[in-house]
Amino acid sequence: MNVKSFSTLLIAIVAIISFSSCNKKTNTQGRYVPKEAVFVGHFNGESLNAKLPWEEIKNNQVFKMAYTDSSLDALTKKVLDNPENSGIDIKADLVFYVVKDSIGGYVGAQGKINDVAKFKEFYTASYKDAVASQKDGIDYLTKDRVSVSWDREKFIIVADLPEMNKLKELNESNPFDTAYTSTPVISTRNSIATAASLYTLTEDKSLAKESRFSKLVNDKADMHFWVNYEELFKDMPGMEQMAMMNLTKIYEDLRITTSVNFENGQIKADMAAYGNKELTEIYKKYSGKALDENMAARMPAGEMPIFFALNFKPEGIKEMVKLTGMDGLLNMAMAMIGFTIDDFVKANKGDVMFGMYDFKADSFGINKPKVIFAASIGDKAAFDKLIAAGVKAGKNEVPNSDQISYNKNEKYFVIGNDKTANDGFINGKGSKPAIWDKLKKGPFAGYINLQYLMNVYKQEASRDNIETEILNTSIKFWSDVVISGGQFKDGGLVQHVEVNLMDKNSNSLKQLNKYLSDMAVLAKKKKEANQLFSVDSTAILVDTTLKIK
């Protein structure tokens, strides 16, 4: 190979690598989704079908109840036997989204077609009396608020939601006017035109080039969720006042993303929050550090079914308040009870812990927990101001205040309804929560022991057999929830959630399918029992009335 040929090949390789690298910033899942969509749900058909085959779904009691419905026609049953008989490729991506606009909003659904003839047959039969039309190579079936459309590769379904416009209208009217709120909402949307605009949507006006959305859907998780809080809050009641106070800085360009994976014994979710440039700089500069292990070692010993811990930089709160322009007003309000934002920043070192434990039944049989809240002290004099302000503000306002005590030293402040635990915290006599070693290192952590709480609830009062069976089914299924994160990473604040199940060996999606099946059977039993009780009660009432007469 000569030098010229080698150079040409090298340039080609570099170009391909560069193109591939750039292409990672785009995605196909959001290609026909408007970038102003308030909510987007993406479902990885290939992954979900591998983890929960349709044959297993068919064994679900909910499915069986639907399948035996006498009103089902032969074609619908055929699709229930095999969803691909609908013409939809169930192993491809499915996308659902909600869009707000000037006349309310609409829900969209998109997916891939593997058999156009089957798709047309199924939806024509499903939407009886729908008006069929065709334009620019796209077929439409339109009825009421819904338009089903398709070309040779994909389908787009649009359903009008004019009710979304009521939020804006309520802001300009009396929300307690029952005559107004009971007025039916009339759909004025041309759903065909809306669907047609989605087929011709340019990449720049879609989510295809939204880098944060691309990062979300390209991680190959089972499910993805996208929430655009900027669009959600736009035109909501009270937003005009927020704009005047510059509170729009909090939700401007705010996006929340969530990836969900179903694994053996676990449902895992990874979330990220992205803000505007100013808010991102605050996140980046003032995000917290690792939780204080020494502080955790002072928590009450024994089982702690609810535990949350946070490390933060108090200066960050001050900067966020300044960003909204509310610092002057807030300082005036705080001055009335004796402190300022600067006092708050000086007072707090930035460690907070909260726990609920030792649930015990009161005289009414209601289980009530012991509660502890602790914070690390920055400047003692400034913290004393906060305590004095808290006492002043809460005087005669806190129920059962005689049961609440607090204690402090040079490092820590603690308050709760268990004086022994409070004193033990200050004196360093406690122990780290059992879950501590499972919490990932980061500024935030949380733990909820579902097993403990469900068993506490089970003890509260006597229940009928079906309610006990429902609760026992849940106890056999759910274990606990572990939350960690709070770090600033790749442009946003990240969070990780693990929902743990009792069965650690089976895929959680399969387990969830069986759990929902079992709960459906129990719900049906309870409904039938209630109906029988209603009939018996009516018979007794009639019999008693006749005897009196």
C-alpha positions, 0 to 999 in steps of 0.5 A: 500500500502506497503512502497516498492510499494509506493516508486516504484509508486513515482519513476514512477511519478517522471520519468513521470514528468521528461520525460514530462518536457524534452519532452517540449524541443522537437517538432514534427513539425520540426521532418523532417525539416533539422536543417539548414533550412533557413526559416520555416513556420508552420501553425496550421491547427486545429486553422486556420480551427476553425477561418476560416472554408472552407465554408467561404473561398468558398465565397471569390471572389478569390476562386469563380474566380478560381472555375469557370475557365473552364480549371479545371477538375472534380477532382480539383473541387472536392478538391476545394469543400472539401480540404480533398478530396485531402487526406490531413488532413487540420486540422493537421500541415502544414510545409513549409521550404527553405534549402540552399545546395551546388547545390542551394537549395530547398523548402519542404512542409510536412503534414499529410495524412488522406486518402492515396488512395485519395492523390494518386488519386489527385496528379497522376491526377495533375502531368500528365506524372509524373514518378511513383516509390516506394522505402522502402515503400515510393511512389514518383511522379516526374516531372521536378524539383518537387517530391511528396512523401508519406507513410501511415502517411505523405507527403513530397513535394520537389521542386528544387531551383537551382537559390539560387546557383547564389548568391554564383556564383555572388560573384565570377563573374561580377554581371553586366554581362548581358550575365551571369545573363540571362543564364538559371539555370539548375536543377541537383538535384535528388529530389527523393534522397532529399525527401528520405533523409528527411524521414530518417532524424535523430532527431539530424539533424532535428529541433526536438531538437532545443530548440528555435524552440520547444519553438516557435511551442509549444505556440499553435499560429495560425502560426509560422515563423523561420529564420536562419540568419546564414545559410542565410548569409553563402556564400552570396556575401561579406560574406568573407569580413565580416568574415575577419572583424569578422562581422560574430559574429553578425549573427553567431547562429542568429535566429529570431522567430515569432508567429502570432495569429488572434484575434477579431479585431487584428493580433498579432505577438510575435517575439524573436531574439536569438544570439550566446553566446557573443552577448547574454551576451551583450543583457542581460547586456546592454538591455534598460529599460522603456521609459522616460515618461517625455521626451515623454511629451515634444513631439509636441501636437496633432495627431502624426501618426508616433512615435518611442521611444527607450531606450538603454545603449550606452555601449552596442553599444561599446561592439558590435563594439568591438565584431566585431573587428571594434572598431579600424577602426571605431575610425579612421574614427570617428577621421576624423570628431572629435569624438570617440566611447567613446565620443559617449558613454559618450554623450548619456544617452540612450533615443531617440524619433522620430515623424512625424506629421502635414502632409500638402500639398505643392504647388505640392499637395504632403503631407509633414510632420513635423519631430522631433528627440530628444535624452537625453544627458549624458555628455554635452561636449561630446555631443557638439563634436557629434553636431560639427561632425554632422554639419561638416559631413552634411555640404552642403549634407542635402537637404533643410538644411535651413528648419532644426533647432536644440536646446538643454539644459543640458538634451536634444537635439532636431532637426527637421523642426519645430522650434516652436516644437523644442523650445517647447520640450526644454522648456517642452511645449508639450504633450505625444502622445495619444497612449502612455498609450497603449504602453507596458512598455519596451525599445522600442515602435512604433506606425503607424496610418494607418487611418491617413496616408491613409486619407492623401494619399487620399487627395493628388490628384484626382483619378478615381472612382476605385482607390478611392474605393480601398482606401476607402475599405482599410480605412474601414479595417485597423486601426493602428499598435502598437509595443512594447518590446525590453526586454531581456527575456528567452534568447532573445530580444522580440518584440510584434506587434499588427495590429489593424483593424476597426472592433473590434468584428470579428475575424481578419482572417475572416475579412482578408478573406473578405478584400482580396475578396473585393480587388480582385473584385476591382482589376478585375474592374480596369484591365477591365477598363484599357483594355477598356481605351487601346481599346478606345485609340487605336480606337481614334489613328486609327481614327485620323490617317485615318483623317490625311491621 
